[in-house]
């Protein structure tokens, strides 16, 4: 028989569910520490506690059937024993007699009736036997290794615990940390009014909590972390304040002093979702969406994390002074646990100029570049680079500049009737650009009037797409239009991602697919269109 050890079932952590007793433990754990903790810290504490509790439970369970059997011990008839080497089966001693084996010292033979009714013989009084070693916890059991459990299952457990905590009214979060509401430091309206005045003097912010607390002079007898957490929560629940720090850092801004474009999306970025079937165009859509870096992509785009990325500006973002928070770009910008808006700093990689930037997470754009775009003479389709900075809270941007020259550029002109036409005209250009995305707009104010039109006056997306396709096809002898060109043109007058446009091109009789994302208008007139 082998020496037994204690181990958890192999599926223990895979099937682990957070129970009310776990929440009670975490609540008491927070009370004991008097310090708000992140879900990751809470999960780690919970794993340690569960492992401790399971070790205790296993040890008690194994001895519940009676005294543990060791060959060295002596026993009497009627005693109950538990046998580790028999998977902790238990039985009762029926009789005890002297053993007879010249190879061993004097010993006893126990006749034990097991729980299944069968009788077995066991030796007793043998000092030299391998089973005399004490029962131990199986230390190499991966289920009892807290570090390994957290590494393997931590992400899922954090997600599940966060969902449970969000349903618990007794625990409140701020900046990714949780603490019982009932034990928070009292913050009154006077403190909040002073906080507003402090931020107003700082032109809205951003300011760290400690910097505000130093001037508010919130007195308390508890530790500084709990004081800061309590104050953060009070600010968060007051509509005057906006928490704009990246994940792991709390920064406050006075909401009424934030740029209007941060509070509400600019008209150029407002997209009313259009339903379409992506399945028939999946391959084409994937190909196009990899090229345009739109924030409303449909397909999954995976890839290694890069230190820099190039983007060709779409007209709505150029006009609004924004960048798309697309899947490929989002990792370059700071995120947050809860804050819908995050304040950070743009740094011009060519000049060192610093600009205030805002990540508007809920609307998927980054704001703060309108004046910079103008200073760099960028046009729709211009190429710029986004680079990671070694300093937290900073993002480096560079315009791909070149020697200014007059070049033939697709130019959008607004006629006297308000219609949009295209012509190839020479324009002064000082940046690199994507030929399919590049469009010069000499009269921005005239184009703004088209954006201001109501839905009916502007027409449907299909009407816009077909009109743009017809106009673009006149610019080359072959009469064909690339989907990327059409996407850029449609976005001159209305915000729309590639999906709905490509779906119409693949489904309508007025568009003929030529391959490689090229289309040609059919001979149907506008009146023939369905």
Order of alpha helices (4+ residues) and beta strands (2+ residues): beta-alpha-beta-alpha-beta-beta-beta-beta-beta-beta-alpha-beta-beta-alpha-beta-alpha-alpha-beta-beta-alpha-alpha-beta-alpha-beta-beta-beta-beta-alpha-beta-beta-beta-beta-beta-alpha-alpha-alpha-beta-alpha-alpha-beta-beta
